[in-house]
């Protein structure tokens, strides 16, 4: 990624076939752009692509690609994510800043799981700059032992050593809510300037008394931290 842009690469196992794509979410057709080399997008966008044969798409794929200030700028992971299952890593150390959003399936490989641990990460934007919004997504599926954090804190610093609390966001989601819930913990700012951002999601630790596995270790599943 160059500053403020994302590079998009498309691949297919059919090397002799034409790939057509759209970078604005528009439907694919015979007039869609032909993919010849990686391209850049300066804004978040739904990318659609398909192999074309005889003027018609064969299958197809789509992915929502995000562009924001913090992509690829992880400075430090203060707490470990779970390695219990490969999918729980979300793709590794950069999972929370890779520009890809997870689905309703916590096993889709894009959510990063934290077992009993708090989530505690530090982002380095590279320079002091204005920040209007910070957001992180969490998934809840209480039947699978996955609950929201009790709260999320956003801390800021110019030097990466002394941090000040910028916002404390409590959890509004009832842990007894059935099914799968995705919630964005976010904070908006009018005049914030910072270089380092620390995001802390506080785990409730143990499953509550009403749960069928009361006393078991709680999982938190987090996705993209967006900084705008």
C-alpha positions in Angstrom: 0.0 0.0 0.0 1.2 3.5 -0.9 0.0 6.3 1.3 -3.8 6.6 1.0 -4.0 3.9 -1.7 -4.5 0.2 -1.9 -2.9 -2.0 -4.6 -5.3 -4.7 -5.9 -4.0 -7.9 -7.5 -6.3 -10.4 -9.3 -5.5 -14.0 -10.1 -7.0 -17.0 -11.8 -5.8 -20.6 -12.4 -7.0 -20.1 -16.1 -3.9 -18.3 -17.4 -5.2 -18.0 -20.9 -8.5 -16.5 -20.0 -9.5 -12.8 -19.8 -10.3 -11.3 -16.4 -12.7 -8.4 -16.3 -13.3 -6.3 -13.2 -15.1 -3.3 -11.7 -13.6 -1.2 -8.9 -16.8 0.6 -7.9 -19.2 -2.3 -7.2 -20.9 -2.0 -10.6 -22.1 -5.3 -12.2 -19.7 -7.1 -14.5 -20.3 -7.1 -18.3 -18.6 -7.3 -21.6 -17.6 -3.6 -21.3 -16.0 -4.0 -17.9 -12.3 -3.2 -17.7 -9.9 -5.9 -18.7 -7.4 -6.8 -15.9 -3.8 -6.5 -17.2 -1.8 -5.6 -14.1 -2.3 -4.6 -10.4 -4.2 -1.4 -9.9 -4.6 1.1 -7.1 -7.7 2.4 -5.4 -7.7 5.6 -3.3 -11.0 4.8 -1.5 -12.8 1.9 0.0 -14.6 0.0 -2.7 -16.3 -3.2 -3.6 -14.1 -5.0 -6.2 -15.8 -7.5 -8.5 -14.0 -9.8 -10.9 -14.7 -12.8 -13.2 -13.1 -14.8 -15.9 -14.8 -14.2 -19.2 -15.3 -16.7 -22.0 -17.3 -16.0 -25.2 -18.2 -12.6 -23.8 -19.8 -14.0 -20.6 -18.6 -14.3 -17.0 -17.7 -17.7 -15.7 -18.3 -17.6 -11.9 -16.9 -14.6 -10.3 -15.7 -13.2 -7.0 -16.1 -10.0 -5.0 -14.3 -8.4 -2.0 -14.8 -5.1 -0.2 -11.4 -3.4 0.1 -11.0 -0.7 2.7 -8.7 2.3 2.5 -7.8 4.2 5.7 -4.9 5.7 7.5 -3.9 2.7 9.6 -3.7 -0.1 7.0 -0.5 -2.1 7.5 0.7 0.2 10.3 0.7 -2.2 13.3 3.3 -1.1 15.8 2.9 -3.6 18.6 0.7 -6.4 19.8 0.6 -6.2 23.6 -1.5 -9.3 24.0 -1.4 -12.6 22.0 -4.2 -13.7 19.8 -5.4 -17.3 19.8 -3.7 -20.0 17.8 -6.2 -22.7 18.7 -7.4 -22.8 15.1 -5.6 -21.4 12.0 -8.7 -19.3 11.2 -8.6 -17.7 14.6 -5.4 -15.8 13.8 -7.3 -13.8 11.1 -4.2 -14.0 8.9 -1.5 -13.1 11.4 -0.1 -10.0 13.1 -1.5 -7.5 10.5 -5.0 -9.0 10.5 -6.6 -6.0 12.2 -5.1 -3.6 9.7 -5.4 -5.5 6.4 -8.3 -3.6 4.9 -10.6 -6.7 4.8 -13.8 -7.1 6.8 -15.0 -10.4 8.2 -18.3 -11.9 7.5 -21.0 -13.4 9.8 -18.9 -16.5 10.0 -16.2 -16.1 12.7 -14.2 -19.0 11.1 -13.9 -17.2 7.7 -10.2 -16.4 8.4 -10.6 -12.7 8.7 -11.6 -12.4 12.4 -8.9 -12.5 15.0 -9.7 -14.4 18.2 -8.6 -13.6 21.7 -9.2 -16.4 24.3 -9.8 -14.9 27.8 -7.1 -12.2 27.0 -7.8 -8.6 26.4 -7.1 -7.2 23.0 -4.3 -4.6 23.3 -2.6 -3.2 20.1 -0.7 -0.1 19.2 -0.8 1.6 15.8 1.9 3.9 14.4 0.6 6.3 11.8 4.2 7.4 11.0 3.6 11.0 11.8 1.4 13.2 13.9 -1.7 13.8 11.8 -5.4 14.6 12.2 -7.7 11.8 13.2 -11.5 12.2 12.8 -12.7 8.6 13.6 -11.4 5.4 15.2 -13.5 2.2 14.9 -13.0 -1.5 15.7 -15.5 -4.3 15.0 -16.3 -7.2 17.3 -18.4 -10.3 16.6 -20.7 -12.0 19.2 -22.0 -15.5 19.1 -22.7 -16.4 22.7 -23.6 -20.0 22.0 -20.0 -20.5 20.7 -18.5 -18.8 23.8 -17.9 -15.6 21.9 -18.9 -12.3 23.7 -18.3 -8.6 23.1 -15.7 -6.8 25.2 -17.0 -5.1 28.3 -15.7 -1.8 26.8 -13.2 -0.5 24.3 -10.7 2.2 25.0 -8.9 4.4 22.5 -5.6 5.9 23.7 -3.4 8.4 21.8 0.2 9.5 22.0 2.7 11.6 20.0 5.8 9.7 21.1 4.5 6.1 21.7 5.5 6.2 25.3 3.0 8.4 27.2 -0.6 7.7 26.2 -3.7 9.7 27.1 -7.2 8.2 27.1 -9.1 9.8 24.2 -12.4 7.8 24.5 -14.0 5.0 26.5 -16.7 3.2 24.6 -18.9 0.8 26.7 -20.5 -2.3 25.2 -24.3 -1.8 24.4 -24.9 -5.4 23.2 -26.8 -7.8 25.4 -24.7 -10.9 25.8 -27.9 -13.0 25.7 -28.8 -11.8 22.2 -29.3 -14.9 20.1 -27.5 -15.6 16.8 -24.5 -13.6 15.5 -24.1 -9.9 16.2 -21.4 -7.6 14.7 -21.0 -4.3 16.5 -18.7 -1.4 15.7 -17.1 0.4 18.7 -16.3 3.8 17.4 -15.3 7.3 18.5 -15.5 10.5 16.5 -13.2 13.5 17.1 -13.3 17.2 16.1 -9.7 18.3 16.8 -7.6 15.2 17.5 -4.0 15.0 16.2 -1.8 12.0 17.1 0.7 9.6 15.8 0.2 6.5 17.9 -3.1 4.9 18.7 -3.6 2.2 21.3 -6.8 0.2 21.1 -7.8 -1.9 24.2 -10.8 -4.3 24.2 -11.5 -5.5 27.7 -12.5 -9.2 27.9 -15.2 -10.2 30.4 -12.9 -13.2 31.1 -15.2 -16.0 32.1 -18.6 -17.0 30.8 -21.4 -15.7 33.0 -23.6 -17.8 35.3 -26.6 -18.0 32.9 -24.4 -19.5 30.1 -24.6 -23.3 29.5 -20.8 -23.3 29.9 -20.6 -20.9 32.9 -17.1 -20.3 34.1 -15.5 -21.3 30.7 -13.0 -19.0 28.9 -14.6 -16.3 26.8 -13.5 -15.6 23.3 -13.5 -12.2 21.7 -13.3 -11.9 17.9 -12.2 -8.6 16.4 -11.8 -7.3 12.9 -10.6 -4.2 11.2 -9.4 -1.2 13.1 -10.3 1.8 11.0 -8.6 5.1 11.4 -9.9 8.1 9.3 
